[in-house]
Amino acid sequence: MAEQQNLSEDWNDAQTHELEFWRGRRDARQNGTNHDSDNRVWWGQFWDILAKHTEILESAIGVGSGPTPMLACAPASVTRRTAIEPLAEKFRETGWDLTDSVQWVAEPLETTVTTDPVDLVICVNVLDHMNDPVLAISKMKDALNETGVLFLWVHTQQPWYNRIYDYLPFRRHDHMHPHSFTKRSLVSELKSAGFPDVQLIKWKAKRDPTKTRTTKERIIQKFAVSETLVIAKNMDSRSNS
């Protein structure tokens, strides 16, 4: 079941470029040049972090999962797995073999009605790609049970960079990211949505050493943009300690 919502021109444009991005990944996988093939190493690091901050998880929703979802690598205890991915049918049409270990919902989170609360909502590298991130945060909170956890990873910008970002020459080519956040604005939106316990998690990503970045990407990653990992809980764990 879906709710009606106006989808912005920027978001529709972003979806077109998202699909092109994943077509490139599919082609790289098929010709053997994809350096991100070991998803269990990549996703495994996130499940390891979650294990340190949560009890046993039995149900989860992945938001904007892409064709290779983190849920596919979930612990065996997670028996109810739902991937909300608006491009799911497009992925199938373009040659991706979507895992049958999850239930796929091919619509945006903002228009999805969730009726069965879950232990965990996963939103990894998705929030700044969405049509309405503020609504999305509210919907993710609503999808959680009373002790549920939101696991969120966002590329956040340094405040100085965030202030000038929309005026930079390459901004008009950054079609996949219609929105941007600083760490402060991200935490503020989560608390405004009603999460009483918002934790910034320190981590160091496990990456494929053969994957290279351009000089511009390295400079931006070092000085302007952070990979921010957040665990937001429906129940304030600090009040129970």
C-alpha positions as a printed Julia matrix, in Angstrom:
241×3 Matrix{Float64}:
  0.0     0.0     0.0
  1.35    3.43   -0.92
  0.64    7.01    0.08
  0.52    9.87   -2.41
  3.41   12.32   -2.43
  4.73   14.79   -4.98
  8.14   13.64   -6.17
 10.47   16.51   -6.99
 12.14   17.01  -10.34
 15.53   16.82   -8.59
 14.66   13.43   -7.09
 13.38   12.02  -10.38
 16.61   13.21  -12.0
 18.58   11.6    -9.17
 16.83    8.28   -9.75
 17.81    8.32  -13.42
 21.45    8.8   -12.45
 21.2     6.18   -9.69
 20.1     3.65  -12.28
 23.0     4.6   -14.54
 25.4     4.21  -11.61
 24.14    0.7   -10.9
 24.25   -0.21  -14.59
 27.95    0.62  -14.43
 28.36   -1.62  -11.37
 26.5    -4.42  -13.13
 28.74   -4.12  -16.21
 31.85   -4.06  -14.03
 30.69   -7.18  -12.23
 30.05   -8.96  -15.52
 33.45   -8.13  -17.01
 35.37   -8.76  -13.79
 36.5    -5.19  -13.04
 34.21   -4.55  -10.07
 36.36   -3.97   -6.95
 33.36   -4.11   -4.57
 32.5    -7.74   -5.23
 32.99   -9.01   -1.69
 29.83   -7.55   -0.16
 30.13   -9.73    2.92
 33.31   -7.88    3.95
 31.73   -4.48    3.28
 28.37   -5.21    4.9
 29.91   -7.42    7.58
 31.65   -4.45    9.2
 28.26   -2.79    9.75
 26.71   -5.91   11.25
 29.71   -6.17   13.58
 29.1    -2.59   14.76
 25.39   -3.27   15.25
 26.16   -6.35   17.34
 27.98   -4.12   19.83
 25.06   -1.71   20.21
 21.94   -3.89   19.99
 20.31   -7.0    21.39
 19.28   -9.91   19.15
 17.58   -8.58   16.02
 14.76  -10.52   14.41
 13.21   -8.1    11.9
 14.64   -5.35    9.71
 13.86   -2.94    6.9
 16.53   -1.75    4.49
 15.83    1.65    2.91
 17.2     2.37   -0.56
 18.93   -0.99   -0.5
 20.24   -1.05   -4.07
 20.52   -4.41   -5.85
 23.02   -5.84   -3.31
 21.38   -5.11    0.07
 23.01   -5.19    3.47
 20.04   -7.33    4.57
 21.27  -10.19    2.38
 24.23  -10.52    4.77
 22.16  -10.24    7.96
 22.66  -12.67   10.86
 20.43  -15.74   10.8
 18.38  -14.29   13.67
 16.96  -11.66   11.29
 14.19  -13.73    9.74
 11.91  -10.91    8.56
 13.74   -8.8     5.98
 12.18   -6.1     3.79
 14.07   -4.0     1.23
 12.34   -0.75    0.24
 13.94    0.17   -3.08
 12.09    2.33   -5.67
 14.35    1.03   -8.46
 13.89   -2.68   -7.67
 11.93   -3.48  -10.84
 14.34   -1.41  -12.95
 17.23   -3.41  -11.48
 15.58   -6.65  -12.53
 14.95   -5.27  -16.02
 18.62   -4.31  -16.39
 20.0    -7.72  -15.45
 20.42   -7.72  -11.67
 19.5   -11.0    -9.99
 17.88   -9.63   -6.83
 18.23  -11.88   -3.8
 15.13  -13.76   -2.73
 16.3   -13.67    0.92
 14.42  -10.37    1.34
 10.95   -9.12    0.45
 11.27   -6.29   -2.09
  9.02   -3.22   -2.06
  9.47   -1.22   -5.27
  8.48    2.26   -4.14
 10.01    5.22   -2.26
 10.01    5.07    1.52
  8.16    8.38    1.64
  5.1     6.75    0.02
  5.37    3.35    1.71
  2.99    2.36    4.49
  4.62    0.02    7.02
  2.26   -1.82    9.37
  4.45   -4.32   11.25
  7.05   -2.58   13.48
 10.61   -3.9    13.22
 13.71   -4.11   15.41
 15.98   -2.36   12.92
 15.85    0.1    10.03
 18.97    0.36    7.85
 19.67    3.49    5.8
 23.21    3.37    4.4
 24.36    6.08    1.99
 20.76    6.91    1.09
 19.35    9.83    3.12
 20.88   12.61    1.0
 19.61   10.81   -2.14
 15.95   10.87   -1.04
 13.03   13.01   -2.15
 12.17   14.24    1.36
 14.77   13.3     3.99
 12.87   14.87    6.89
  9.74   12.87    6.07
 11.91    9.8     5.51
 13.42   10.06    9.01
  9.91   10.31   10.46
  8.78    7.28    8.44
 11.8     5.27    9.57
 11.07    6.07   13.2
  7.42    5.09   12.73
  8.54    1.74   11.26
 10.44    0.81   14.45
  9.05   -0.95   17.47
  9.38    0.69   20.89
 12.95   -0.56   21.39
 13.91   -0.34   17.71
 17.14    1.03   16.26
 17.87    3.15   13.19
 21.28    2.45   11.62
 22.25    5.41    9.47
 25.31    6.22    7.38
 25.46    9.61    5.66
 28.14   11.63    3.88
 28.07   14.78    6.02
 29.78   18.03    5.08
 31.94   20.32    7.15
 29.97   23.51    7.94
 32.23   25.72    5.79
 31.87   23.35    2.83
 28.12   23.04    3.32
 27.75   26.83    3.1
 29.46   27.04   -0.31
 28.49   23.65   -1.73
 25.54   24.8    -3.86
 27.76   27.44   -5.5
 30.6    25.12   -6.53
 31.0    24.49  -10.29
 30.65   20.7   -10.0
 27.52   20.9    -7.8
 25.23   21.07  -10.83
 26.66   17.71  -11.96
 26.05   16.01   -8.59
 22.66   14.68   -9.63
 22.46   11.81   -7.15
 22.56   14.02   -4.03
 19.69   16.53   -4.04
 20.24   17.18   -0.3
 23.18   17.69    2.05
 23.77   17.55    5.81
 26.32   18.55    8.4
 26.75   16.33   11.47
 24.9    18.93   13.52
 21.96   19.23   11.14
 21.7    15.43   10.86
 21.61   14.93   14.63
 19.13   17.8    14.92
 16.74   16.2    12.41
 16.92   12.86   14.23
 16.16   14.46   17.59
 13.36   16.54   16.06
 11.82   13.3    14.79
 11.68   12.08   18.41
 14.73    9.82   18.79
 15.83   10.23   22.44
 19.2     8.51   21.97
 21.35    9.55   18.99
 24.93    8.22   18.96
 27.71    9.14   16.52
 29.8     5.99   16.08
 33.54    6.1    15.5
 34.61    3.67   12.79
 37.15    3.07   10.06
 35.84    1.59    6.84
 37.23   -1.65    5.46
 37.84   -0.95    1.8
 39.24   -2.73   -1.22
 42.85   -1.48   -1.5
 42.71   -1.78   -5.29
 39.93    0.79   -5.56
 41.42    4.17   -6.41
 40.04    7.68   -5.98
 40.72   10.83   -7.92
 42.79   13.62   -6.36
 39.64   15.74   -6.03
 37.83   12.89   -4.24
 40.75   12.37   -1.83
 40.93   16.09   -0.98
 37.19   16.37   -0.43
 37.13   13.24    1.74
 40.03   14.53    3.84
 38.95   18.12    4.4
 35.28   18.61    3.52
 33.16   15.45    3.82
 32.91   12.77    6.51
 31.38    9.3     6.44
 29.13    9.69    9.45
 27.71    6.62   11.15
 24.77    7.06   13.52
 22.77    4.72   15.71
 19.48    6.26   16.82
 17.38    4.38   19.35
 13.69    4.63   20.16
 14.52    3.98   23.81
 17.16    6.05   25.6
 19.76    3.44   26.62
 21.47    5.97   28.89
 18.41    6.07   31.18
 18.77    2.33   31.76
 22.43    2.36   32.73
